[in-house]
Amino acid sequence: MNDNSNYSRHVPVSRRVRDISPSATKEMANLAAKTGGCVSLGQGVPSFATPDHIVAAVTEIMHSDPASGKYTLQSGMIQLRECIAGYLLQEKNISVNPENEICVTVGGMEALLTTIFTVIDPGDEIILPSPTYASYIEQVLLAGGIPKFVPLTRDWGLDLPAIRQAVNPKTKAVMLCNPGNPTGTVFSDDQTMELGRMAVDCNFVIITDEAYDYILYSNETLTSLLGLKTMREHIISVFSLSKKYALTGWRIGWVAADQRWMEQIMKVHDATTICAPTPSQFAALVALEGDQECVTHMRNALVRRRTLCCSRLDGLSEYFSYVPPKGAFYVMAKYLFSDSPSREVATRLLQEAKVITVPGGSFGPGGEGHLRLSFGGKSDEINEAFDRIERWLVRFG
Ligand SMILES: Cc1ncc(COP(=O)(O)O)c(C=O)c1O
């Protein structure tokens, strides 16, 4: 027997996993770590630290309550679920039973994954209005589904006739990220309600992702489709506390849906995570019940950073065009100075100008030719990044 031949054989990685790609956002962050000295318009993490009152309260609970280091019920602590149900009713007119229609999850990410696994069988299609949040693509593939891209309109609106045309018997869901990452778009109630009626008529589900619901740059208020009785069974809604309360590292969010869905979602959640981290559940409770001044403070800072980012882009109108963001803290900047693929442009910008951005092509069709810029960082960092881009563009010629 030849030992060497055994060494050269590999157990293959599953096709499902082979078919998915590492996130471009993290790839750029890794490249930046190797390059050194970079400033970031890349990752979607606002600069804020977790508010002191949340850290202090959780620290105190961890010292005084031995249960705070143990598993909770799979769906989350009942006092947190009751608090979430009250919040959803008050803020969004969504009525859900805290006993069996809310599952507290490991961030919005786990809520999305468990939902997608619950909704589709291998071979089913999920419509992704595109450019789309890149992780939806990988999550759909991971669940054996087929991402069906439907381009957004030129100003990043929903193309409802095109979505209707894309619907077929294999269509199980449409992802609705509103406000949108990566475009900063906000879909109007007229558009989302029409999509909701389509979901009922054509019998698919809308998975709403409301991670950025707290940050709109107009006085618009958005209707949450889950709150509408006529379409309730067709809506599964995902929420995150990551950005709103500067809790990205705590990994806490939830999914809300009719009991019929939730019973099934709970099976996936239990099989993957058992429950969300208990200290983080306490953090969520403190965040939701506590003083909301921290949210106002962060929101105001993001309003100023948006103005700064837009004015710096306006100063580079020869090189970039963009649709001003109406929500979240991202701009998809279309570059006018190169025909190269966005991955190449972003990599050059990182290596030569030391500015991190995310290649637009990683967000699906319609994203190519763009760079996603995040203005979650501090104003100094945004200014420094644009100064470097300006100098690089002059050299670029
Ligand atoms: C649109 C969108 N949904 C979900 C998430 C995941 O958030 P979480 O940190 O709650 O898992 C993000 C994070 O950037 C996001 O941008």
The ligand as an ORCA input file, in Angstrom:
! r2SCAN-3c Opt
* xyz 0 1
  C     -29.341     44.521      5.650
  C     -28.720     43.798      6.794
  N     -29.394     42.799      7.356
  C     -28.882     42.114      8.378
  C     -27.636     42.395      8.876
  C     -27.091     41.565      9.981
  O     -27.152     42.226     11.173
  P     -26.836     41.535     12.557
  O     -25.601     42.176     13.082
  O     -28.044     41.817     13.391
  O     -26.676     40.063     12.334
  C     -26.893     43.452      8.336
  C     -25.556     43.789      8.839
  O     -24.826     44.562      8.321
  C     -27.456     44.170      7.263
  O     -26.801     45.184      6.684
*
